[in-house]
Amino acid sequence: MNFTSDFTMTINGRSVASLQSIPVIDPAKGEPFASAPRATAEDLDRAVEAAHAAQPAWRALGIAARRALLLQAADRIEGAADDLARLFVQEQGRPLEGAKGEILQAAYWIRATAKLDP
């Protein structure tokens, strides 16, 4: 993965352009390494509406299918852990080991959530 380019918003499964962007600053260098969209209140409203609209379909999948999707998400996070950790270092200025640990903890907790009974 390449995290050294501009980022986009995703709303309702689609990449959404933004009229404005903000620089993503590498705190170690004090320089931007990418730009991120500046979401508007309307963007937030659309994202919340999309989440509400998606909820019935998510519920209809059933617990087994939802668990499988959560486990796939955890697998993808683990598979990208090195790249995501480097991004965290650039974005937050934290040590690589701590950044990777945080990424792996996210995958751990997604897996733990997938094991919960409804």
C-alpha positions as CSV (number, residue, x, y, z in Angstrom):
1,M,0.0,0.0,0.0
2,N,1.1,3.5,-0.7
3,F,0.1,6.1,1.9
4,T,2.1,8.9,0.6
5,S,-0.5,10.4,-1.7
6,D,-3.8,12.2,-1.1
7,F,-6.6,10.6,0.8
8,T,-10.3,10.5,0.0
9,M,-13.5,10.2,2.0
10,T,-15.7,7.1,1.6
11,I,-19.4,7.6,2.0
12,N,-21.8,4.9,1.2
13,G,-19.1,2.7,-0.3
14,R,-18.0,5.4,-2.7
15,S,-15.0,7.7,-2.8
16,V,-16.2,11.2,-2.3
17,A,-14.4,14.4,-3.5
18,S,-14.1,17.3,-1.1
19,L,-14.0,20.9,-2.0
20,Q,-11.3,21.6,0.6
21,S,-8.4,19.6,2.0
22,I,-6.1,19.7,4.9
23,P,-2.4,18.8,5.0
24,V,-1.3,15.7,6.8
25,I,1.8,16.8,8.6
26,D,4.7,14.4,9.5
27,P,5.5,15.7,13.0
28,A,9.1,14.5,12.8
29,K,9.8,16.7,9.7
30,G,7.1,19.3,10.2
31,E,6.1,19.0,6.6
32,P,3.0,17.6,4.9
33,F,3.3,14.2,3.3
34,A,-0.3,14.0,2.0
35,S,-3.6,15.8,2.0
36,A,-6.9,14.7,3.5
37,P,-10.4,15.8,2.7
38,R,-12.0,18.5,4.9
39,A,-15.4,17.0,5.5
40,T,-18.4,19.3,5.8
41,A,-21.4,19.0,8.0
42,E,-23.3,17.8,5.0
43,D,-20.7,15.1,4.4
44,L,-21.1,14.0,7.9
45,D,-24.9,13.9,7.6
46,R,-24.7,11.9,4.4
47,A,-22.3,9.4,6.1
48,V,-24.7,9.0,9.0
49,E,-27.7,8.6,6.7
50,A,-25.8,5.9,4.7
51,A,-24.9,4.1,7.9
52,H,-28.5,4.1,9.1
53,A,-29.7,2.9,5.7
54,A,-27.1,0.0,5.7
55,Q,-28.2,-1.2,9.2
56,P,-31.2,-3.4,8.1
57,A,-29.1,-5.2,5.5
58,W,-26.3,-5.8,8.0
59,R,-28.8,-7.2,10.5
60,A,-30.4,-9.4,7.9
61,L,-27.0,-11.0,7.1
62,G,-27.2,-13.0,10.4
63,I,-24.6,-13.5,13.0
64,A,-22.5,-16.1,11.1
65,A,-22.1,-13.8,8.1
66,R,-21.4,-10.8,10.2
67,R,-18.7,-12.7,12.1
68,A,-17.1,-13.9,8.9
69,L,-17.0,-10.3,7.6
70,L,-15.4,-9.0,10.9
71,L,-12.8,-11.8,10.7
72,Q,-12.1,-10.8,7.1
73,A,-11.6,-7.2,8.2
74,A,-9.2,-8.3,11.0
75,D,-7.3,-10.4,8.4
76,R,-6.9,-7.4,6.1
77,I,-5.8,-5.2,8.9
78,E,-3.1,-7.7,9.9
79,G,-2.1,-8.1,6.3
80,A,-1.5,-4.4,6.0
81,A,-0.1,-3.9,9.5
82,D,3.4,-3.0,8.4
83,D,2.2,-0.4,5.9
84,L,-0.4,1.0,8.4
85,A,2.2,1.2,11.1
86,R,4.5,3.3,8.8
87,L,1.5,5.6,8.1
88,F,0.9,6.0,11.9
89,V,4.6,6.9,12.3
90,Q,4.3,9.5,9.6
91,E,1.0,10.8,10.9
92,Q,1.6,10.7,14.6
93,G,5.4,10.7,15.1
94,R,5.2,7.7,17.3
95,P,7.7,4.8,17.4
96,L,7.2,2.1,14.8
97,E,6.8,-0.7,17.4
98,G,4.0,1.1,19.2
99,A,2.3,1.9,16.0
100,K,2.3,-1.7,14.8
101,G,1.1,-2.8,18.2
102,E,-1.9,-0.5,18.0
103,I,-2.7,-1.8,14.5
104,L,-2.5,-5.4,15.7
105,Q,-4.6,-4.6,18.8
106,A,-7.3,-3.3,16.4
107,A,-7.4,-6.7,14.7
108,Y,-7.4,-8.5,18.0
109,W,-10.4,-6.5,19.2
110,I,-12.3,-7.0,15.9
111,R,-11.7,-10.8,16.4
112,A,-12.9,-10.6,20.0
113,T,-16.0,-8.8,18.9
114,A,-16.7,-11.5,16.3
115,K,-16.8,-14.1,19.1
116,L,-19.4,-12.3,21.1
117,D,-22.8,-13.9,21.3
118,P,-25.8,-11.7,20.5
